[in-house]
Amino acid sequence: MKRIVYREWRLAPQRYWGLLAILAAVAGLGGLAFTYMEHEGHWVTGMSNQVVWGTPHVFAVFLIVAASGALNVASIGSVFGKTPYKPLARLSGLLAVALLAGGLMVLVLDLGRPDRLVVAMTTYNFRSIFAWNIFLYTGFMAIVIAYLWTMAERKGNRYSKPVGFFAFVWRLMLTTGTGSIFGFIVARQAYDTALFAPMFIAMSFAYGLAIFLLVLMFAFDQDDRPIGDSILFRLRNLLGVFLGSVLFFVLVYFLTKLYGAKNYDLVSFYLVDGSVYTVVFWLGWMLAGILFPLGILFHPVLGRSRSWIASGCALVVLGGLASMYVIIIGGQAYPMQMFPGKTIVESGFHDGVGGAVAAYAPSVPEALLGIGGLAVALLITAVGVRVLQFLPESLADADVDPHAAAKA
């Protein structure tokens, strides 16, 4: 591989500031939405006493999970020694930090009383997974920043591999902790399974890589920088493998639930008669988020088209949001079993087998807050690549993978 030269993103000033203005405006709308919800109170959202994590949590958890997966490209290059991926490591680290910052912003603003965040950061109950996650999130941010320093500073290059390995292990812990938030909630029948930990790891790989590919292709296209087929198709195939892994864990999840007769109603709720949750599961998560992208990525013709690859990545992102909606909102909406196995003890107030499914409709302020977090992540990325040298000059086959160029 030739020596890689990194340069700032040289987008024309008018286009760059226009892009920044759009992202800042969307982020500002998210801030206004938070201010409105904070001032008016909980009633202006679609949430209730049963659905306490709404649409902002869908965006927040998606961004946090994707942040872990976005770092995967850097890990492949430094930890596993795959040379063609090394030029992408800096952008991978920057995007990981940006996505985590956007997700945490939404998370903090959606939980209520952000002014009391200092209490959550100084008072811990280590029997709670939420306390662990504070350390996992802040630790991930610090480790990735240190990892970026080892890649950018010549004196730190010798530490790149050990720090990269530490970051790789830490991000697995982070995603395990995020998935365990739901896996440890035994009161919710849809949660209560350790399978959420590996499932969230697989989802992080897919969603983070999809966002990374979209950002990479957009940045290089706007700056007229070349991307060779070799590295692009490597990433495309990797995304297909990760999507297959997500599909596998979803299948195992439902087979695990079906093994116990008490969960038949739950499985039917998700797959057959769950109204909006069934529609989002099949159309949003399975078809748009997994099966259609797999068909595009591995199609002999469409899979070689860059516009179609970008479309497949966009579908994966939309499918990722759909998956979080099904898991987070659907899991809360399904009636709680107050006394498992005692079907006589039930009422119409969202409890017992046959209890009422909670009604939830996302409000506009909730959606704006979530989208604002995504805009913040992209804003950080846009500023980062503009002022610092995160992007390589070229990813052409001759520069990144000479063997592939020779075969071509």
C-alpha positions in Angstrom: 0.0 0.0 0.0 1.3 3.5 -0.9 1.8 6.1 1.7 -1.5 7.6 2.6 -1.8 11.4 2.6 -4.6 13.0 4.7 -6.1 16.3 3.9 -9.0 18.4 5.2 -12.3 18.3 3.4 -12.0 20.9 0.6 -15.6 21.5 -0.1 -16.4 24.9 -1.7 -17.1 27.4 1.1 -20.6 28.3 -0.1 -21.6 24.6 -0.2 -19.9 23.8 3.1 -21.5 26.7 5.0 -24.8 25.8 3.4 -24.5 22.3 4.6 -23.6 23.5 8.1 -26.5 25.9 8.2 -29.0 23.1 7.3 -27.5 20.7 10.0 -27.5 23.5 12.6 -31.1 24.5 11.8 -32.2 20.9 12.3 -30.3 20.6 15.5 -31.8 23.9 16.6 -35.3 22.5 16.0 -34.4 19.7 18.2 -33.4 22.1 20.9 -36.6 24.0 20.6 -38.6 20.8 20.8 -36.8 19.9 24.0 -37.5 23.4 25.4 -41.2 23.0 24.5 -41.5 19.6 26.1 -39.6 20.7 29.2 -41.8 23.8 29.7 -45.2 22.2 28.9 -44.6 18.9 30.5 -44.9 15.2 29.7 -48.5 15.4 28.4 -47.4 17.0 25.1 -45.5 13.8 24.2 -47.0 10.5 23.1 -45.7 8.8 26.2 -47.7 7.5 29.1 -47.2 5.6 32.4 -46.6 2.4 30.5 -44.6 3.8 27.5 -42.0 5.8 29.3 -39.3 5.6 26.6 -40.6 7.2 23.5 -39.3 8.1 20.0 -36.3 10.2 21.3 -35.1 7.0 23.0 -35.4 5.2 19.7 -33.0 7.7 18.1 -30.7 7.8 21.1 -30.2 4.1 21.4 -29.8 3.8 17.7 -27.1 6.4 17.6 -25.3 4.9 20.6 -25.4 1.5 19.1 -24.2 2.8 15.7 -21.4 4.7 17.3 -19.9 1.4 18.5 -20.3 -0.1 15.1 -18.8 2.9 13.3 -15.5 2.2 15.1 -15.4 -1.3 13.6 -13.6 -0.1 10.4 -10.7 1.2 12.5 -10.6 -2.0 14.5 -10.3 -4.1 11.4 -7.4 -2.1 10.2 -5.3 -1.8 13.4 -6.4 -4.7 15.6 -6.8 -7.3 12.9 -4.1 -6.0 10.6 -6.2 -5.6 7.5 -4.1 -3.0 5.6 -6.7 -1.8 3.1 -8.9 -0.6 6.0 -6.2 1.5 7.7 -6.7 4.7 5.7 -10.4 4.7 6.9 -9.5 4.5 10.6 -9.4 8.2 11.4 -12.9 8.9 9.9 -14.1 5.8 11.7 -13.0 7.1 15.1 -14.4 10.6 14.4 -17.8 9.2 13.4 -17.9 7.0 16.4 -17.4 10.0 18.8 -19.9 12.1 16.9 -22.6 9.5 16.9 -22.2 8.8 20.6 -22.3 12.6 21.4 -25.5 12.9 19.4 -27.1 9.9 21.0 -26.1 11.0 24.5 -27.5 14.5 23.9 -30.9 13.1 23.0 -30.8 10.6 25.9 -30.0 13.3 28.5 -32.6 15.7 27.2 -35.3 13.0 27.0 -34.9 11.6 30.5 -36.2 14.8 32.1 -34.4 17.2 34.6 -31.1 17.4 32.7 -30.0 19.9 35.3 -29.7 16.9 37.7 -27.3 15.1 35.4 -24.5 15.8 37.9 -26.4 13.7 40.5 -26.5 10.7 38.1 -22.8 11.1 37.4 -21.8 11.2 41.1 -24.2 8.9 42.8 -24.1 5.3 41.6 -26.1 2.1 42.2 -23.9 -0.6 40.8 -26.7 -3.1 40.9 -28.2 -1.0 38.0 -27.1 -1.4 34.4 -27.7 2.4 34.0 -24.9 3.2 36.4 -22.5 0.9 34.5 -23.4 2.6 31.2 -22.3 6.0 32.4 -18.8 4.6 32.7 -19.1 2.7 29.4 -20.2 5.8 27.5 -17.7 8.3 28.9 -14.9 5.7 28.8 -15.6 5.0 25.2 -15.4 8.7 24.3 -12.1 9.1 26.1 -10.6 5.9 24.6 -11.6 6.7 21.0 -10.1 10.2 21.3 -6.9 8.7 22.6 -7.0 6.2 19.7 -7.4 9.1 17.2 -4.3 10.7 18.8 -2.2 7.6 18.3 -3.2 7.6 14.6 -2.6 11.3 14.0 0.5 11.9 16.0 3.7 10.3 14.8 5.0 9.8 18.4 1.9 7.9 19.3 1.8 5.6 16.3 3.5 2.8 18.2 0.6 2.8 20.7 -2.1 2.6 18.0 -2.5 -1.2 18.0 -2.7 -1.7 21.8 -5.0 1.3 22.2 -7.1 0.1 19.3 -7.4 -3.3 20.9 -8.5 -1.7 24.1 -11.1 0.4 22.2 -12.3 -2.8 20.4 -12.9 -4.6 23.7 -14.5 -1.5 25.3 -17.0 -1.0 22.5 -18.1 -4.6 22.8 -18.7 -4.0 26.5 -20.5 -0.8 25.6 -22.9 -2.5 23.2 -23.3 -5.4 25.6 -24.3 -2.9 28.3 -26.8 -1.1 26.0 -28.4 -4.4 25.0 -28.5 -5.5 28.6 -30.6 -2.5 29.6 -33.4 -4.4 28.0 -32.2 -7.9 28.7 -32.1 -7.2 32.4 -35.7 -5.9 32.6 -37.4 -9.0 33.8 -40.8 -7.3 34.3 -41.2 -6.9 30.5 -42.0 -10.1 28.8 -40.6 -8.9 25.5 -37.2 -8.1 27.1 -35.9 -10.5 29.8 -33.4 -12.4 27.7 -29.6 -12.3 27.6 -29.8 -12.7 23.8 -30.2 -8.9 23.5 -26.5 -8.5 24.2 -25.1 -10.3 21.1 -28.1 -9.1 19.1 -27.2 -5.5 19.8 -23.5 -6.2 19.0 -24.6 -7.5 15.6 -26.9 -4.5 15.0 -24.1 -2.1 16.0 -21.8 -3.6 13.3 -24.5 -3.2 10.6 -25.9 0.2 11.5 -22.6 1.8 12.2 -21.1 0.5 9.0 -24.1 1.6 7.0 -23.8 5.2 8.3 -20.0 5.1 7.8 -20.4 4.1 4.2 -23.0 6.9 3.5 -20.7 9.5 5.1 -17.6 8.2 3.3 -19.3 8.1 -0.1 -20.8 11.6 0.3 -17.6 13.2 1.5 -15.5 11.7 -1.3 -18.1 12.4 -4.0 -18.5 16.1 -3.0 -14.7 16.6 -2.9 -14.0 14.6 -6.1 -11.8 12.1 -4.2 -11.6 8.6 -5.7 -12.8 5.5 -4.0 -11.7 2.2 -5.6 -14.0 -0.7 -6.1 -11.8 -2.9 -4.0 -12.3 -1.1 -0.7 -15.9 -0.2 -1.5 -16.9 -3.8 -2.3 -15.0 -5.0 0.8 -17.2 -2.8 2.9 -20.3 -3.7 1.0 -19.7 -7.5 1.6 -19.0 -6.8 5.2 -22.3 -5.0 5.6 -24.1 -7.9 4.0 -22.5 -10.3 6.6 -23.5 -8.1 9.5 -27.1 -7.9 8.2 -27.2 -11.7 8.0 -26.0 -11.9 11.6 -28.8 -9.5 12.7 -31.3 -11.7 10.8 -29.9 -14.8 12.6 -30.3 -13.3 16.0 -33.8 -12.1 15.4 -34.7 -15.7 14.3 -33.1 -17.1 17.5 -34.9 -14.6 19.6 -38.3 -15.7 18.4 -37.4 -19.4 18.5 -36.3 -18.9 22.1 -39.5 -17.2 23.0 -41.6 -19.9 21.2 -39.9 -22.6 23.3 -42.0 -21.5 26.3 -45.8 -21.7 25.8 -46.2 -18.6 28.0 -44.7 -16.5 25.2 -47.0 -17.5 22.4 -49.1 -14.4 22.8 -46.0 -12.2 22.7 -44.7 -13.8 19.5 -48.2 -13.4 17.9 -48.3 -9.8 19.0 -45.0 -9.1 17.2 -45.5 -11.2 14.1 -49.3 -11.3 13.5 -51.7 -9.1 15.4 -49.6 -6.3 16.9 -51.1 -3.6 14.7 -48.5 -0.9 14.0 -45.7 -2.9 15.7 -46.3 -5.9 13.3 -46.3 -3.5 10.3 -43.1 -1.8 11.4 -41.5 -5.2 12.2 -42.2 -6.7 8.8 -42.1 -3.7 6.5 -39.6 -1.5 8.3 -37.2 -3.9 10.0 -37.3 -7.2 8.0 -38.0 -6.1 4.4 -36.7 -2.5 4.2 -34.0 -3.0 6.8 -32.6 -6.4 6.1 -34.0 -8.4 3.1 -34.1 -5.5 0.5 -30.5 -4.3 1.4 -29.2 -7.9 1.3 -30.8 -8.3 -2.2 -29.2 -5.1 -3.3 -25.7 -5.7 -1.9 -25.3 -9.2 -3.2 -27.1 -8.6 -6.6 -24.6 -9.2 -9.4 -25.6 -5.9 -11.1 -27.1 -3.7 -8.4 -24.3 -4.6 -6.0 -21.7 -3.0 -8.2 -23.6 0.3 -8.6 -22.5 2.9 -6.1 -25.9 4.6 -6.1 -27.6 1.3 -5.3 -25.1 0.6 -2.6 -25.8 4.0 -1.0 -29.6 3.2 -1.3 -29.0 -0.1 0.5 -27.1 1.6 3.3 -29.9 4.2 3.6 -32.4 1.4 3.9 -30.3 -0.2 6.6 -30.4 3.0 8.6 -34.2 3.3 8.3 -34.5 -0.4 9.2 -32.3 0.2 12.2 -34.6 2.9 13.5 -37.6 0.6 12.8 -35.8 -2.2 14.8 -35.4 0.2 17.8 -39.0 1.2 17.5 -40.2 -2.4 17.6 -37.9 -3.3 20.5 -38.2 -0.2 22.7 -41.8 1.0 22.0 -43.3 -2.4 21.2 -41.7 -4.1 24.3 -43.3 -1.5 26.5 -46.7 -1.4 24.8 -47.2 -5.2 25.3 -49.2 -5.8 28.5 -47.2 -6.7 31.6 -47.8 -9.9 33.4 -48.2 -8.8 37.0 -48.4 -12.4 38.2 -46.9 -14.7 35.6 -48.8 -18.0 35.2 -51.9 -16.6 37.0 -54.1 -15.6 34.1 -57.1 -15.1 36.4 -55.5 -12.1 38.0 -55.8 -9.4 35.3 -57.5 -6.2 34.5 -57.9 -3.8 31.6 -55.2 -1.5 32.9 -52.3 -2.8 30.9 -51.6 -5.9 33.0 -52.2 -9.6 32.8 -52.6 -11.9 29.8 -55.2 -10.3 27.6 -54.6 -6.8 29.1 -54.8 -3.8 26.9 -52.0 -2.9 24.6 -50.7 0.6 25.4 -51.6 3.3 22.9 -48.6 5.4 21.7 -48.3 7.8 18.8 -45.0 9.8 18.4 -45.5 13.5 18.8 -43.8 16.1 16.5 -41.5 17.4 19.3 -40.3 13.9 20.1 -39.4 13.3 16.5 -37.7 16.6 16.2 -35.6 16.0 19.3 -34.5 12.6 17.9 -33.7 14.0 14.5 -31.8 16.8 16.1 -29.5 14.3 17.8 -28.7 12.8 14.4 -28.0 16.4 13.0 -25.6 17.1 15.9 -23.7 13.9 15.1 -23.4 14.9 11.4 -22.5 18.5 12.4 -19.6 17.3 14.5 -18.4 15.1 11.7 -18.7 17.9 9.1 -16.7 20.3 11.3 -14.1 17.6 12.1 -13.3 16.6 8.6 -13.1 20.3 7.6 -10.7 21.5 10.2 -8.6 18.4 10.8 -7.0 15.8 8.5 -9.4 12.8 8.8 -9.9 12.0 5.1 -7.3 10.4 2.9 -6.6 12.1 -0.4 -7.3 8.9 -2.3 -8.8 5.5 -1.8 -8.1 4.4 -5.4 -7.3 0.7 -5.8 -3.7 1.6 -6.8 -3.2 3.5 -3.6 -5.0 1.2 -1.1 -4.9 -2.3 -2.6 -2.3 -2.6 -5.4 -2.9 -6.4 -5.7 -6.6 -5.8 -6.6 -5.6 -3.1 -9.0 -3.2 -5.4 -10.7 -5.8 -8.2 -11.1 -8.2 -5.6 -12.6 
